[in-house]
Amino acid sequence: MKLAGQIALVTGGSRGIGRATALAFATEGADIAFCHLDDDAKADETASEIRALGKRAMHRSLDVVDIAGTRAFAQEAAAAFGPIDILFNNAGMNIRKKFEDYTEADYDRILDVHVKGMFFMAQAVYPAMAARGRGCIINVASQRGIKGAVNSTPYCAAKAAIIGFTRALACEATSKGVRVNAIAPGPIVTDLTATMAPEDRQAFIDALPVHRFGRPEEMAATALLLAGPDGGFYVGATLSPNGGDVMY
């Protein structure tokens, strides 16, 4: 029970990596508040699974680009469960196009969800963490923010920005007892990768040393390492479980 008595807030928690991480945190003793975007049926399922583990769960539909909404959700979660100990900043999306075909609206949406959404969700929980002298923020980037990719220029730019944001916030937060790190997953079996063209997906799998996509539970294991007592010496780090797609 590495997270016994702690409160975790998870964005994008109804499915995929967010769901797997919420369940991993609950299994280790944390109560979970999570948000999603118009995914009530899957969110109810996830909340039921958390409660079946003996932990409290609450969820709300929220667009993380709505800054007032993110602040209100963080405040509601803290009022219901207690001060937030862990933020798993995971909400994300993508629009795949050739570089020349992206519109300003496409660009704004991708950057807003990833960079603006993560920035202000972290800001919503950080002051209380710093005042208490402890807390953990984990931002979800991507290996594509490290290596780049075709038909995903705004997404790659956003994920690279998250890595930079993580390092900068860690510089400020560590002395206040708040640990800030990032995870840069490789290709994972999620709804997001399911939108890839079949030929692109197979080519990606063939090029990976492990010859498979990762599982959300494998990303959750990395999140648990960073959130728990074994992750205390990670500061501004970006861990990248990616099946060998990026080696550095």
Buried (B, 14 or more C-beta within 10 A) or exposed (E): EBBEEBBBBBBBBBBBBBBBBBBBBBBBBBBBBBBBBEBEEBBEBBBEBBBEBEBBBBBBBBBBBEBEBBBBBBBEBBEEBEBBBBBBBBBBBBBBBEEEEBEEEEBEBBBBBBBBBBBBBBBBBBEBBBEBEBBBBBBBBBBBBBBBBEBBBBBBBBBBBBBBBBBEBBEEBEEBBBBBBBBBBBBBBBEBBEEBEEEEBEEBBEEBEEEEBBBBBBBBBBBBBBBBEEBEEBBBBBBBBBBEBBEE
